Amino acid sequence: MMKFLMMMIFMIPLCFKKKMFWMVQMMLFLMMYLFMNLMINIMFYCNLSYMYSCDMLSYGLIMLSIWIISLMLMASENLYNKNFYYNFFLFNLMMLLIMLFLTFSVMNLFMFYLFFESSLIFTLMLIIGWGYQPERIQSGMYILFYTLFASLPLLLGIFYVYMKMNYIMMYFMKFFDFNSSLLYFSLMMAFLVKMPMYFVHLWLPKAHVEAPVSGSMILAGVMLKLGGYGMLRILILLQNINFNFNIIFIIISLLGGFFVSLKCFCQIDIKSLIAYSSVVHMSLVIGGILSMNYWGFMGSYILMISHGLCSSGMFCLANINYERLHSRSLYINKGMLALMPSMSLWWFLLMSSNMAAPPSLNLMGEISLINSLMSWSWILMFVMMLILFFSVGYSLYIYSYIQHGKYYLGVYSLYMGLSREYLLLILHWLPLNMLILKIDYIMIWF
């Protein structure tokens, strides 16, 4: 793991050289290739060094981080063409990637907390520095205060665990089981806000709407997964107490997912709609993790990976329309089937993955989550049916609204998609639908 960290650190000087924008991206793709060829022992931690290691859970999420960040560069060509501080942009992304890599690979709980919070700084810089509207400052404050407010108890909880156990390495957690409700809430709330759970989700649509395309991609693709990763790692400490409280969070999450999926039908901003659909998917992930069974852990892990690729691809599509029409409103983005026919195929493919149509990974994740939540309580079947039905509904709603209808007459020039944009969408869609062939690896990491 150390070799990848050194590779990323030595890529930082490249960010400040002239005309190195695409070189950095090529280096990231090379790193992705090297990382894919790691020999991962599925059942155990491996690639151990002094502080870093990798098991199947870390492996998938680190791979997702490298992939999404290299695609963010591809989506942000406008910054390079307009010479809009792209060197600093590259530096910001490299630092963000290092923080995410370290978050997913450190074994020490305190170091995990440190990098978990540090990744927020660079996301904030991305939103405030390259966002579009003046309201980005306000959305930056939202994301900062929501996250920090919940994170201080997490830090205190980690110190308490250290005081009781005398170590905070993730290996040894299985020997302990804390039975303190205060510790449970202090450790879990930070991750539930990050996911985000319903009631503490208001920062997410704001942040997405104000962020540039790269900010939205990293927020939807990786930042939301930090919460799920933290919960999967921490819950081993809290198994008994979890059975007392998980009913509250599962019910809030699933009912919240249902309400938010209804809210999706009221949105007129494309980015806002995709952001709310992320909340719906994450509510299923929270339910799966807190059900504390094998299917739930598998399903939530698969859905985190698939949602990262799918949601990121949808934000790319929204940005492609925004670059043409300079508006994200559904009332103006209409009749695209007449103006950009070949792009509507990609809208269809990514929307079908979003509604969990085969052969996407979303389908496998949602089937596992239905299994897990139904075995936890059969009553949840009704809420699950509603959530899955409405997620198909709003996916079809946004597709039909954007592709059909009378196009906006104020559009005086429009050009078809660039090969870069098609490649960008293919690189989102292919792993999302091809990884199902390797589902056996993902299903047995636990």
N, C-alpha and C positions, 0 to 999 in steps of 0.2 A: 504493500500500500504506500510505502514511503516513496517509491519510484514515481508514482503518479503525482504525489504532492510536489516532489522536486520538479517534475516536468511542468506543472502549472506555475510554480514560482518562477522558473526560468522563462516562462512565456510572457511574464509581466513586462520586461523591457521591450519586447516586440510591439506591445500596445502603443508605445510612444514613438515608434519609428514611422516615417512617412510611407504611405502606400502599402501598409502591412495588414490592412483590414481583412482581406481574403486569406492572407497567409495564416493569421491567427485561427480563422475558421478551419483551414485545412489541418492545422496542428491539432485542433479539437477533434476533428474526425479521425485523425490518426490515433489519438489517445483513446477514443471510443473503441476503435478496432483492437488496440492492445488490451483494453479492459475487458472486451468481450471474450478474448482468448485466455483470460485467467482461469486457472484450474480451481473451481470452487467445489469444496466438499459440501454437499447439500445439507447434511445433518449437523455439522459442527461449525464453530468459528475456525477460519483458516487465514492464511496470509498474515499471521500475527507478527507485529513488531512491538516495540516498547509500549506503544499506546494505541495503535490502530489495528483493526482486524476487520474481517468481512465474513458475514454469513449470508444466506440467501436473501434475507430481508434487506440488509444493507446493499447487497450487490445490485438488486433490481432498481433500488431507488437512486444509487449513485449513477448507474447507467442512464436512468431517466434524466438526471440532472445534466450530465454531460451532453446528452442528445438534445435536450430542450435548449440549452445555452448555445450550442452550435447552430441550431435552427433560428434562434433569436437574432443572430448576426445576419443570417440570410434574409430575415424578414425586415431588417432595419437598414436596407441599402440606401434609403432616402437620406439618412443622417450622413452617410459617406459621400453621397453625391452633392449634398448641400454644404458639406464640410462643417457640420454642426457639432463641434466638440467630440468628434468620433473617437479620438485617442483616449479621452477621459472615459467615454462610454465603454470602450474595450477594457480599460483598466477596471472599471466598475464591475463589468461582467466577470472578469477573471477573479477578482476578489470575492465576488458572490459565489462563484463556482468553488473556490477554495473553502469558503465557509460551509457550503452545503456538503462538500466532500468530507470535511472534517466532522460535521454534525452526524452524518450517517456512519462514519467509520470509527469514531472514538469509543472506547470501552468505559471510560470514567464518567460517572453521571454528572459531576460538576463541569467537566470539560464539554460534555454534551450541552449543558445549559448555556455555557459561555458562547459556543458557536451557534446554537439555536437562536440566541438573542442577537448575535452579531450579524447574522444574515439579514435581519430586519433593517439594519443601518443602510446596507447597499440597495435594498429594495426601495427604501424611502428616498434615497438619492436618485434612483432611477425614475420614480414617480414625480418628484419635485423638479428634477433637472430637465427631464425630456417629456413631461406630460403636456397636454394641449391647452386646457383651460386654466384660468386663474384659480378656480376652486380646488386645484390640485393641492394647494397648501393645506386647506381644510381637511381634505381626505387623508393627507399625510399625517395630520394631527390625530385623526380618528384611528388610523391603523397603529400609530405609535402608542396612544394612551390605552386603547383596548388591550393591546398585547402586553404592555408594561404593567398595567394594573393587575393582570392575572399572573404575571411572571414572577413578581416578588415572592408571593407565597410558595411558588415552586422552588425558588432558591432556598427559602427557609426550610421547606420540607426536605430538600436534599441534605442540608446541614443536619437536620434532626436524624435522618437515616444514617448519616455518617457517625453521629454521636452514638447511636445504638449499635451499629454493626462494626464500626471501626474500619470499614472500607466501603467504597461505593463503586466497585467494579461490577459490570453487568453480568459477568460469569456467575458470581457467587450469590446473586439475588435469590436463586431458587431455594437456598437454605433458610430463608427468612420469610415470615408472613406477618405483616403488621396489622393490628386490629384497631386502628384509631381512625375515627370518622373525620377528625380535623385534618389528619395527614392525607386522607383520601381526597378531600376537597382541595387541599392546597396543591397536591401533585397533579390532580386531574384537570382543574379549571384552566390552567395555562394551555393545555392541549386542546380542550374543548373550544376555547376562544379561537385558537389557531385553525381549527378544522374548517369552518366555524359551525358551532351548534346553533340551532334556532334560539332566538333571544339575544345571542351575542354575535349575530352575523352582520350587523349593520355596517361594519367597516368594509366588508368585502365588495358589495356593489359600488360603493363610493370610490374605493381604491381602483377597481377595474375601469370604471367609466372615465376617471381622470388620467389613468396610466397610459403611456405610449404602448404600442403593440408588444414590444419586448417585455414591458412591465406586466402586462396582462398575461403573457405567455408564461413567465416565470411564476407569477402569483398562482395561476390556475394549475400550471404543470407541476410545480415542485413545492411551493411554500405551504400549500394546504396539506401536503403529505407529511410535513414535519409533525403535525399534530397526531396523525394516525400512527406514525413511526414511534413517537414518544409514548403513546398509549400502549402500543404492543410491547414496548420494552419495560414500561413501568408496572403494568398490571400484574406481573408475576409477584411483586411485593405485596399486592393488595387483594389477594384472591378471595379471602373470606369476607372481608368488609365489602368487597365489590358486590357480593350477592345481596347485600342489604340495600344498596343504593342504585344498582344499575337499572332497576325498573323505572326510576324517575327519569334518568337520562335517555333511556330507550324510548319511553313514551313521548318525552319532549321532542326528541330528534325526529321520530317518525311522524308525529302530528305536525311538527314544524315543517318537515319535508313536504307533507300534503298541502299545507297552507301556502308554502313558497311556490309549489308547482302551480297552484291556482293564480298566485301573484304574477307568474310568468306571462299569463295571458293578458295582463293589464299593461305590460311594458311596451313603450314605443321606441326605446333606445335599444339597438341590437346588442350592444355590449352589455347593457344592464340585464337583458334577458338571458344572455349566456352566463353571466355572473350568478344570477339567481338559480339557473339550472345546476351550477356547480354546488350550490348550497344543498339542493335536493340530493345530488349524488353523495355528498359527504355525510348527509344525515343517515343514509343507508349504511355507509362505512362505520359510523359511530355505533349504530345498532348492532352491526355484525361483530365489532370488536368487544362490545360490552356484553354480548350474549355468552361470551366466555366458552365457546366450543370450537372444535376444529374447523368445521365448515365456515363459521363466522370469521375466524382468523384468515383462512384461505381466501374467502370471498372478498374481505375488505382489502387484503393485499392486492389481489388481482384488479379490483375496481379502482384502487388508487393508481396503479400503473396505467390502466386503460383510460381512466378519466384524465390523467395528465396529458396523454397524447391527443385524446379526442377534443378536450376543451381548448387546448393550445391551438389545435388546427382550426377550430371554429373562430377563435379570436383572430387568427391570420386571415380567414375569409372575410371577417367583418372589417379588418383593416384594408384589405384589397378593395372592397367597396368604398371605404372611407377615402382612400387615396384618389378614387375616380370622382366621387360625387361630393366630397368634402362635407358629408353629413352622415350621422349614424341613425337618423330617424327612419322608422319603418315607412313613414308616409312618403319619403323621398326615394328610398331604396326600393323601387318597385319595377316590375317589368324587366328584370335582369335577363330573363330567358331570351328576350329579343336583342338585348344589347351585348350580353356576354354569354352566349349559349354554352361554350365549353366549360366555363366556370361553374355553371349550374350542376354539372355532373359531380363536381367536388363538393358543392353544397349538399347534394343528395347523399353522397357517400358518407360524409362526416355526420350529417344529421341522422342517417340510418344507424351509424355506430353509436350516436348519442342516445338513440332510443333502444339500444341493445338488440339490434337485429343481428342474426348470424352473418358472417363468421367472426364478429368482433369479440375482443376480450371482455367487453362490457357484459355480453350475454352470459359468459361463464361466471363472471363475478356476481351478477345479479341472481343467477340460479343458485349459487352457493349461499348467498345471503338470504334468499327465500327459504332455503333448507334450514339454515341456522336459526332464523327468527321464528319460523313455524315450529321448530322443535322446542324453542324456548316458550312460546305461547301461541296456541292456534288462533287466538283472537286477533293477533297482529296480521293475520292473513288479509283482513279487510282493508287495513291501512296500506299494506303492501300493494294490494290490487289497485287501489286508488292512485298511489304514487306512480306505479309503473304505467298505468293507463294514461294519466295526465302527462307523464314525461314523453310518451308517444305523441300526445296531443300538442304540446307546445313545440316539439320538434317539427311536426307537420305544419303547425301554424306559422312558424318563422320561415320555413322553406317556401310554403305556398305564397305567403305575403310578399317575400322578397322577389321570387321568380316570376310571379304572375301579376296581372293587373296592368293598368295603363302607366307607362313610364313617365317620369317627371319631365315636363317640357323645357324646364330651365337647363337641362343637360345639353350644353352646346358642343362638347367634344368628349368622346369616350374612346378608350383604346382597349383592345383585348388583353388577356393576361400575358404576362411575360413568362419566358421559360423558367426564370428563377422562381416565380410564384408557383408554377405547376410542380417544379421539383420540390419546393417547400411543402406543398400539400401532399405529394406522394410520400415524402419522408415522414410525414405524420401518419398517413393512412396505412402504409405497408406494415410497419411494426405492429400497429394496433390490430390488424387483421391476420397477420402471419404468425404472431406469437401464440395463437391458439393451437398451432401445430406442436408447440413445445409446452403444452399446459401441464404435462406430467411433472416437469421439473418444478414448476411454480407450486403445484399442489402438494409436494412432499417436503418442502423446506422445513416444516415445523417438526 
